[in-house]
């Protein structure tokens, strides 16, 4: 009876170990993607698009998840561009980053687009909105067209391609793994898969 009880007790642990599977809940990249995490840290990249309603829904959940992470988890957000019309919003993100305004305005961009229904798809529309947030239009325009921001846009697209991103929101882990709401079935489960993969990297079990 004791042996039977022990066997039953082991079942949940076994089920947990098999809960997330490569090729089903996440994908392992054929070729590692570049990372920027300092040594000893595990990088997590959130790929998003400001105009994406799913990204808008995911943002507060992801932000709460980020705030709970220990110091060895290095998080980056990465705006995608599936076509040239996405690039103005990519540039907006990197300008806000350069100005140290992401904490203040990142969520406000989502709110402006999805709640206030503002059209922020062109450089002119974005510059006008940013000016209303207290940022000088001339300074914004200078950074928007700068070599530094252009370089970041190019690197963002290269990273997007390295992870073979075909939809957002998506998550890249340690340059080796990819998951998303589509891959993991739900946004909440995608974060659980990410936690699992971070653990795999920490333990040295990453492929």
KAVENPE-V5518 format. One record per residue. N is the residue number from 1. PHI is phi in degrees with one decimal (NA if undefined). Layout:
{{N PHI} {N PHI}}
This chain:
{{1 NA} {2 -60.6} {3 -64.3} {4 -64.3} {5 -63.5} {6 -62.1} {7 -62.7} {8 -65.5} {9 -65.9} {10 -77.4} {11 -61.3} {12 -59.7} {13 -63.5} {14 -65.8} {15 -64.5} {16 -63.1} {17 -63.6} {18 -98.6} {19 -62.7} {20 -111.8} {21 -124.5} {22 -62.7} {23 91.1} {24 -116.1} {25 -89.8} {26 -155.0} {27 -123.9} {28 -96.8} {29 -66.9} {30 -67.2} {31 -128.8} {32 -56.7} {33 -87.9} {34 -65.6} {35 -126.5} {36 -123.4} {37 -66.6} {38 -60.6} {39 -55.8} {40 86.5} {41 -114.8} {42 -104.1} {43 -87.0} {44 -124.5} {45 -113.0} {46 -97.2} {47 -92.1} {48 -148.2} {49 -140.1} {50 -55.7} {51 -83.3} {52 -80.6} {53 -63.2} {54 -69.0} {55 -66.4} {56 -61.0} {57 -68.6} {58 -78.4} {59 -53.1} {60 -63.7} {61 -68.1} {62 -68.1} {63 -61.0} {64 -64.3} {65 -64.4} {66 -57.9} {67 -66.5} {68 -93.0} {69 -77.8} {70 -71.7} {71 -67.1} {72 -88.0} {73 -106.4} {74 -106.2} {75 -105.1} {76 -128.2} {77 -103.0} {78 -136.4} {79 -71.8} {80 -99.4} {81 -142.7} {82 -79.3} {83 -154.3} {84 -55.8} {85 -66.6} {86 -80.4} {87 -61.0} {88 -56.0} {89 -74.7} {90 -60.0} {91 -63.1} {92 -56.0} {93 -58.5} {94 -72.0} {95 -68.1} {96 -60.5} {97 -62.9} {98 -63.7} {99 -86.9} {100 69.7} {101 -109.5} {102 -63.9} {103 -58.3} {104 -81.5} {105 -116.8} {106 -55.9} {107 -67.4} {108 -66.5} {109 -64.1} {110 -57.1} {111 -62.4} {112 -60.2} {113 -77.3} {114 -94.1} {115 -103.8} {116 -82.9} {117 59.7} {118 -82.5} {119 -89.6} {120 -122.1} {121 -118.6} {122 -120.6} {123 -59.8} {124 -66.5} {125 -63.8} {126 -66.3} {127 -61.4} {128 -65.9} {129 -66.7} {130 -62.2} {131 -61.6} {132 -68.7} {133 -89.9} {134 94.5} {135 -102.2} {136 -59.0} {137 -60.4} {138 -63.5} {139 -65.8} {140 -59.7} {141 -63.1} {142 -60.2} {143 -69.6} {144 -55.4} {145 -97.4} {146 -72.9} {147 -62.2} {148 -61.4} {149 -70.4} {150 -59.3} {151 -64.6} {152 -65.6} {153 -62.4} {154 -63.0} {155 -66.8} {156 -63.2} {157 -68.3} {158 -63.0} {159 -68.5} {160 -55.7} {161 -70.7} {162 -63.5} {163 -88.1} {164 55.7} {165 -69.1} {166 -124.1} {167 -167.6} {168 -135.2} {169 -75.3} {170 -137.0} {171 -129.0} {172 -107.5} {173 -123.2} {174 58.5} {175 72.7} {176 -121.4} {177 -127.3} {178 -138.4} {179 -146.8} {180 -162.6} {181 -62.4} {182 -67.1} {183 -68.3} {184 -93.2} {185 89.9} {186 -143.9} {187 -63.9} {188 -63.6} {189 -69.8} {190 -61.3} {191 -69.8} {192 -65.7} {193 -63.2} {194 -61.3} {195 -58.3} {196 -61.6} {197 -70.3} {198 -59.6} {199 -62.6} {200 -62.8} {201 -66.0} {202 -59.2} {203 -82.0} {204 82.1} {205 -90.9} {206 -62.6} {207 -78.6}}
